[in-house]
Amino acid sequence: MDPSLSHNSQYIWPIGMNPSLSHVVQPSWPFGVDLSLSHGMQHNSQLTSQPSLTHGSQPNQEYWKEIIVKDLGYSEVAFWHIDKLFYIDSYASKLCAYAAKTRDTTCCTIGLGPLSFAVPVLGYPNEFVVGVATSIILILWDTSTSFQYPFYFVLKSKEGLPPGTRWNYGSVDQNSKIIIGTTNDLPDAREGNLGSVWAFGQNKNLLLKLDNLSTITGGFAWGPRPVKEKAEKTPPVKLYFADTVKDEVVTYEVLQNRDTKIKCQKKLFYLPEHGVNGDPGRIAIDDRGFLWVPLIGGHGVIEFNPVAKKTNRIIKLPAAKVGACTFGGPHLDILYVSTIGYEYKEPREHRPQGDLGGHIFAIHGLKVKGIPTREFTVFPDGLPDQILSSREIIKREKMLVARRQSGITRRTKAARVET
């Protein structure tokens, strides 16, 4: 089957469905072990047991690391939601979910081209808004099983972008819009300024917010919502933007209104000035407002204080291309970091000896927490019957759960009165 995003195909049912659990991924290293992080690490390096959270993988460090998923291609962690880490295997056209409790991984093969981002839908755990090529689609997927070619509905397609340009990164802002950056897969386009940022709203309109950016835009993160003082206008929110081509992180001010106006670009962090090697990837932010910047070509992640404008910790990893990071775990205190593999586009691409690119790492014990994932609201207007029917089933299930809980509460209260 070769699904298409043509305008004549708004949505499709998969033909010859073949749900499979063959993509369940198991770790290559024992869980709960302390990974050696020296640059000379080999695949057969000796591993030492991880005794506790207070003994880390580098001298005088309290954090420790483990591999949770291995042998991916161009993988990027996306978000944490309902006890699962979601990540994208872009060129394999897969959205995957890693269940932390069971350590099982399931994947949904969408098969429509390179994936760029995914966000959860508010109120419906089996719905996700996904960026694929230059389209934004809504998919149905029960994350408890792996699946191929899910039912999807095209929310919006964008025409007229420069040749080779597609969606790259997207996340939900404080105004409940998906803010989306672009990238370009043509090697000759890297030096141009073809990058742009768009806002996709609940009304399904797609509006240009920034243009003339570097052709390859990295990720971005939203600063904490400022506190509004009395008799003052609502202050803008900081948007931290990774410019992969220019090796820098810049800030914008985003007005907290319906228009989501983005303005006032300022350079925050030029990596070479801080002695940092590599290009910034998809950044994360913790609840203090500190940035966590993955380094493509830099073997690690850096913790950066945007107020003091200085680098704190450097988390070294045994992979050159560290592409994305996000916080997750039951307490949002685990930093999940994805690395970029080899041979996902070129069959004979050289992998440096000992490089574990394509693995996803979990970093424990950093003593910081991330912020919860924002969900996107998809209104029912114009949605196909298959999605509306799925929503009705979920609503009924929620009602049954609520009734059971209410009955248990009443019985518990009655028992207390009797005693």
C-alpha positions as CSV (number, residue, x, y, z in Angstrom):
1,M,0.0,0.0,0.0
2,D,1.3,3.4,-0.9
3,P,-0.9,6.0,1.0
4,S,-1.0,9.5,-0.5
5,L,-1.7,12.9,0.8
6,S,-3.3,14.1,-2.5
7,H,-6.1,16.6,-2.2
8,N,-8.5,13.9,-3.6
9,S,-7.7,11.7,-0.5
10,Q,-8.9,13.4,2.6
11,Y,-8.8,10.3,4.7
12,I,-8.4,6.5,4.1
13,W,-8.8,3.2,5.8
14,P,-5.8,1.0,5.6
15,I,-6.0,-1.8,3.1
16,G,-4.7,-5.2,4.2
17,M,-4.1,-4.2,7.8
18,N,-1.2,-6.0,9.3
19,P,-0.8,-5.1,13.0
20,S,2.6,-6.3,14.1
21,L,4.6,-6.3,17.3
22,S,7.8,-7.1,15.5
23,H,9.1,-3.6,16.1
24,V,9.2,-4.0,19.9
25,V,12.6,-2.7,20.8
26,Q,14.7,-4.1,23.6
27,P,17.8,-2.5,25.0
28,S,21.3,-3.6,24.1
29,W,22.7,-2.9,27.5
30,P,21.4,-4.2,30.8
31,F,19.0,-1.8,32.4
32,G,20.1,0.0,35.5
33,V,23.7,0.0,34.7
34,D,26.2,2.9,34.6
35,L,27.4,3.6,31.1
36,S,31.0,4.5,30.5
37,L,31.1,7.8,28.8
38,S,34.7,8.1,27.7
39,H,35.2,9.0,24.1
40,G,36.9,5.7,23.5
41,M,33.9,3.7,24.5
42,Q,33.6,0.5,22.5
43,H,30.6,-1.8,22.1
44,N,32.4,-4.4,24.2
45,S,33.4,-1.9,27.0
46,Q,33.2,-3.3,30.5
47,L,30.1,-2.1,32.3
48,T,29.9,-1.5,36.0
49,S,26.7,-2.0,38.0
50,Q,24.8,1.2,38.9
51,P,24.6,1.0,42.7
52,S,22.3,3.9,43.5
53,L,21.1,7.3,42.3
54,T,23.8,8.9,44.3
55,H,26.6,7.4,42.4
56,G,26.8,8.6,38.8
57,S,28.5,7.8,35.5
58,Q,31.1,10.5,35.9
59,P,33.2,11.3,38.9
60,N,31.5,13.6,41.4
61,Q,28.3,13.5,39.4
62,E,25.0,12.3,40.9
63,Y,23.2,11.5,37.6
64,W,23.4,8.2,35.7
65,K,22.4,7.0,32.3
66,E,20.8,4.0,30.6
67,I,19.9,3.0,27.1
68,I,16.2,2.4,26.7
69,V,15.8,2.0,22.9
70,K,18.4,1.0,20.4
71,D,19.2,0.8,16.7
72,L,17.0,3.5,15.3
73,G,17.7,5.8,12.3
74,Y,16.9,9.5,12.4
75,S,15.1,9.3,15.8
76,E,14.0,12.3,17.9
77,V,12.2,12.2,21.2
78,A,9.0,14.2,21.0
79,F,7.1,14.3,24.3
80,W,6.0,12.4,27.5
81,H,2.3,11.6,27.8
82,I,0.3,9.2,30.0
83,D,3.3,7.3,31.3
84,K,4.9,6.9,27.9
85,L,7.8,8.5,26.0
86,F,6.8,9.2,22.4
87,Y,9.5,9.5,19.8
88,I,9.7,9.8,16.0
89,D,11.8,7.7,13.7
90,S,11.5,10.3,10.9
91,Y,12.7,8.6,7.7
92,A,11.0,5.3,8.7
93,S,7.8,7.3,9.0
94,K,7.1,5.9,12.5
95,L,5.6,7.4,15.6
96,C,6.6,5.2,18.6
97,A,5.7,4.9,22.3
98,Y,8.0,3.6,25.0
99,A,6.1,2.4,28.1
100,A,8.4,3.1,31.1
101,K,6.7,0.7,33.4
102,T,7.0,-2.4,31.2
103,R,9.9,-1.2,29.0
104,D,7.9,-2.2,25.9
105,T,7.9,-0.2,22.7
106,T,5.1,0.0,20.2
107,C,5.2,1.8,16.9
108,C,2.7,3.2,14.4
109,T,4.0,3.1,10.8
110,I,2.3,6.0,9.1
111,G,4.1,5.5,5.7
112,L,3.4,8.9,4.2
113,G,6.9,10.3,4.1
114,P,9.3,11.7,6.7
115,L,7.7,12.6,10.0
116,S,8.6,15.8,11.8
117,F,6.5,16.3,14.9
118,A,3.7,14.8,16.9
119,V,1.5,16.3,19.7
120,P,-1.3,14.6,21.7
121,V,-4.9,15.5,21.4
122,L,-6.7,16.8,24.5
123,G,-9.2,14.3,25.9
124,Y,-8.5,11.5,23.4
125,P,-5.5,9.3,24.2
126,N,-5.7,7.5,20.8
127,E,-5.5,10.7,18.7
128,F,-2.3,12.5,17.6
129,V,-1.7,15.4,15.4
130,V,1.4,14.6,13.2
131,G,3.5,16.6,10.8
132,V,4.4,14.6,7.7
133,A,6.1,16.2,4.7
134,T,4.1,19.5,4.3
135,S,0.9,18.2,5.7
136,I,-0.7,18.2,9.2
137,I,-2.7,15.1,9.8
138,L,-4.8,13.6,12.6
139,I,-4.3,9.8,13.2
140,L,-6.0,7.2,15.3
141,W,-3.7,4.8,17.1
142,D,-4.1,2.6,20.2
143,T,-0.6,2.8,21.6
144,S,-0.8,-0.5,23.4
145,T,-0.1,-2.3,20.1
146,S,2.1,-1.7,17.0
147,F,0.2,-0.9,13.8
148,Q,0.8,-0.2,10.2
149,Y,-1.0,2.5,8.1
150,P,-3.5,3.9,10.7
151,F,-6.6,5.7,9.8
152,Y,-5.8,9.4,9.2
153,F,-7.5,12.7,8.3
154,V,-5.7,15.6,6.7
155,L,-6.2,18.7,8.8
156,K,-4.1,21.0,6.6
157,S,-1.6,20.9,3.7
158,K,0.8,23.7,2.8
159,E,1.6,24.4,-0.8
160,G,4.1,26.9,-2.2
161,L,7.1,26.2,0.1
162,P,10.6,26.3,-1.5
163,P,11.6,23.0,-3.1
164,G,12.8,20.5,-0.6
165,T,11.2,22.3,2.4
166,R,9.0,20.4,4.8
167,W,7.9,20.6,8.4
168,N,10.6,20.0,11.0
169,Y,9.5,20.7,14.6
170,G,6.2,21.5,16.2
171,S,4.9,22.0,19.8
172,V,1.8,23.5,21.4
173,D,2.2,27.1,22.8
174,Q,0.5,28.8,25.7
175,N,-2.3,30.0,23.3
176,S,-3.1,26.4,22.3
177,K,-1.7,26.7,18.8
178,I,0.9,24.4,17.3
179,I,4.0,26.4,16.3
180,I,5.8,24.7,13.5
181,G,9.3,25.2,12.0
182,T,10.6,24.1,8.7
183,T,13.7,22.3,7.3
184,N,15.0,21.5,3.9
185,D,16.5,18.2,2.8
186,L,18.4,19.5,-0.3
187,P,22.1,19.8,0.5
188,D,22.6,22.9,-1.8
189,A,19.9,24.8,0.1
190,R,21.6,24.8,3.5
191,E,23.3,28.2,3.0
192,G,20.1,30.0,2.1
193,N,17.5,31.6,4.3
194,L,14.6,29.4,3.4
195,G,13.4,28.6,7.0
196,S,10.1,29.8,8.4
197,V,7.8,29.3,11.4
198,W,4.1,28.9,11.2
199,A,1.1,28.8,13.6
200,F,-1.6,26.2,13.3
201,G,-4.8,27.0,15.2
202,Q,-7.8,25.2,16.4
203,N,-9.7,26.8,13.5
204,K,-7.3,24.8,11.2
205,N,-5.8,28.0,9.7
206,L,-2.0,28.0,9.0
207,L,-0.4,31.5,9.5
208,L,3.2,32.6,8.8
209,K,4.9,34.0,11.9
210,L,8.6,34.2,10.9
211,D,10.5,33.9,7.7
212,N,13.9,34.4,6.2
213,L,15.4,32.1,8.8
214,S,18.2,29.6,8.4
215,T,17.1,26.8,6.1
216,I,17.4,24.2,8.8
217,T,15.6,25.3,11.9
218,G,16.2,23.3,15.1
219,G,13.7,22.9,17.9
220,F,12.3,25.5,20.3
221,A,11.1,25.7,23.8
222,W,8.7,28.0,25.7
223,G,9.8,29.9,28.7
224,P,7.6,30.0,31.9
225,R,4.5,32.1,31.6
226,P,5.3,35.5,33.3
227,V,3.3,36.7,36.3
228,K,1.0,39.5,35.4
229,E,1.1,42.4,37.9
230,K,-2.0,44.5,38.6
231,A,-2.8,47.3,36.0
232,E,-0.2,45.9,33.7
233,K,-0.5,44.4,30.2
234,T,0.1,40.7,30.0
235,P,3.9,40.3,29.6
236,P,5.2,38.3,26.6
237,V,6.5,34.7,26.8
238,K,10.1,33.9,25.9
239,L,10.5,31.6,22.9
240,Y,14.0,29.9,22.8
241,F,14.9,29.0,19.2
242,A,17.8,26.7,18.1
243,D,19.4,27.9,14.9
244,T,21.2,24.8,13.8
245,V,23.1,26.4,10.9
246,K,24.4,29.3,12.9
247,D,25.3,27.3,16.0
248,E,23.3,29.6,18.3
249,V,20.2,29.8,20.4
250,V,18.1,33.0,20.0
251,T,15.1,34.4,21.9
252,Y,11.9,35.9,20.7
253,E,9.0,37.5,22.6
254,V,5.6,36.0,22.0
255,L,2.6,38.0,22.9
256,Q,0.0,36.1,24.8
257,N,-3.0,36.9,22.6
258,R,-5.0,35.3,19.8
259,D,-2.6,36.5,17.2
260,T,0.5,34.8,18.7
261,K,2.7,37.6,17.5
262,I,6.4,36.7,17.6
263,K,8.9,39.6,17.7
264,C,12.2,41.0,19.1
265,Q,14.9,38.5,18.1
266,K,17.9,38.5,20.4
267,K,21.0,36.3,20.3
268,L,21.2,34.4,23.6
269,F,23.9,31.8,23.2
270,Y,26.5,31.3,20.5
271,L,28.0,27.9,21.1
272,P,31.6,28.6,20.0
273,E,31.9,31.5,22.3
274,H,31.3,29.1,25.2
275,G,33.7,26.5,24.0
276,V,30.9,24.2,22.9
277,N,31.3,22.0,19.8
278,G,28.3,20.9,17.8
279,D,25.1,22.3,16.4
280,P,22.0,22.8,18.6
281,G,19.1,20.4,18.1
282,R,15.7,20.1,19.6
283,I,16.0,21.8,23.0
284,A,14.1,21.2,26.2
285,I,13.4,23.5,29.2
286,D,13.0,22.6,32.9
287,D,10.7,24.2,35.5
288,R,13.5,26.7,36.5
289,G,13.6,28.0,33.0
290,F,17.1,26.4,32.3
291,L,17.7,25.1,28.7
292,W,18.9,21.6,27.8
293,V,20.6,21.8,24.4
294,P,21.5,18.6,22.5
295,L,24.6,18.9,20.4
296,I,24.6,17.5,16.9
297,G,28.2,16.6,16.4
298,G,29.1,17.4,20.0
299,H,28.7,14.1,21.9
300,G,26.3,15.3,24.5
301,V,23.8,17.8,26.1
302,I,24.5,21.0,27.8
303,E,22.5,22.7,30.6
304,F,22.4,26.4,30.0
305,N,21.2,29.2,32.4
306,P,19.6,31.8,30.1
307,V,19.6,34.5,32.8
308,A,23.2,34.2,33.8
309,K,24.1,33.2,30.2
310,K,26.4,30.5,31.2
311,T,26.8,26.7,30.7
312,N,26.3,24.6,33.8
313,R,26.6,20.8,33.3
314,I,27.7,19.0,30.2
315,I,26.2,15.5,29.9
316,K,28.5,13.4,27.7
317,L,27.1,10.6,25.6
318,P,28.8,7.9,23.5
319,A,27.3,9.2,20.2
320,A,28.4,12.1,18.0
321,K,25.0,13.2,16.8
322,V,22.8,14.1,19.7
323,G,19.6,15.4,18.2
324,A,16.8,16.0,20.7
325,C,15.8,15.8,24.4
326,T,12.7,16.1,26.5
327,F,11.7,15.5,30.1
328,G,9.5,12.7,31.2
329,G,8.9,10.0,33.8
330,P,6.2,10.0,36.5
331,H,7.7,13.0,38.1
332,L,9.1,14.6,34.9
333,D,12.6,14.3,36.3
334,I,14.1,12.0,33.7
335,L,15.8,13.6,30.7
336,Y,15.3,11.5,27.6
337,V,17.9,12.1,24.9
338,S,17.8,10.7,21.3
339,T,20.8,10.3,19.1
340,I,20.9,10.1,15.3
341,G,21.9,6.8,13.8
342,Y,23.6,5.9,10.5
343,E,22.5,4.5,7.2
344,Y,18.9,5.8,7.5
345,K,19.4,7.5,4.1
346,E,22.7,6.2,2.8
347,P,23.2,2.4,3.1
348,R,26.9,2.6,3.4
349,E,27.2,5.6,5.7
350,H,30.2,5.3,8.0
351,R,29.7,4.8,11.7
352,P,32.7,5.8,13.8
353,Q,34.0,3.0,16.0
354,G,32.1,2.9,19.3
355,D,29.5,5.4,18.3
356,L,26.0,4.5,19.6
357,G,24.1,6.8,17.4
358,G,20.5,5.7,17.0
359,H,20.0,4.9,20.7
360,I,17.7,6.7,23.1
361,F,19.2,7.4,26.6
362,A,17.4,8.1,29.9
363,I,19.4,10.3,32.3
364,H,18.4,10.0,35.9
365,G,19.2,11.9,39.0
366,L,19.6,15.4,37.5
367,K,17.5,16.9,40.3
368,V,15.5,19.0,38.0
369,K,12.0,18.6,36.5
370,G,10.5,19.4,33.1
371,I,7.1,20.9,32.4
372,P,4.0,18.9,31.4
373,T,3.3,18.4,27.7
374,R,0.6,20.6,26.3
375,E,-2.2,19.0,24.4
376,F,-3.9,20.3,21.2
377,T,-7.6,20.6,20.9
378,V,-9.2,19.3,17.7
379,F,-12.8,20.4,17.5
380,P,-15.3,17.8,16.0
381,D,-16.4,20.1,13.2
382,G,-15.6,18.5,9.8
383,L,-14.1,15.3,11.3
384,P,-15.0,12.0,9.6
385,D,-17.4,9.5,11.1
386,Q,-14.6,7.1,12.1
387,I,-13.0,9.6,14.4
388,L,-16.3,10.8,15.8
389,S,-17.3,7.2,16.5
390,S,-14.0,6.6,18.3
391,R,-14.6,9.6,20.4
392,E,-18.0,8.4,21.5
393,I,-16.6,5.1,22.6
394,I,-14.0,6.9,24.7
395,K,-16.6,9.2,26.3
396,R,-18.8,6.1,27.2
397,E,-15.7,4.4,28.7
398,K,-14.9,7.5,30.8
399,M,-18.6,7.7,32.0
400,L,-18.4,4.0,33.2
401,V,-15.2,4.6,35.0
402,A,-16.6,7.7,36.7
403,R,-19.7,5.8,37.8
404,R,-17.6,3.0,39.3
405,Q,-15.4,5.4,41.2
406,S,-18.5,7.2,42.4
407,G,-20.0,3.9,43.7
408,I,-16.8,3.0,45.5
409,T,-16.7,6.5,47.1
410,R,-20.3,6.2,48.3
411,R,-19.7,2.7,49.7
412,T,-16.5,3.9,51.5
413,K,-18.3,6.8,53.1
414,A,-21.1,4.5,54.2
415,A,-18.6,2.1,55.8
416,R,-17.0,5.0,57.7
417,V,-20.3,6.1,59.0
418,E,-21.2,2.6,60.3
419,T,-17.8,2.3,62.1
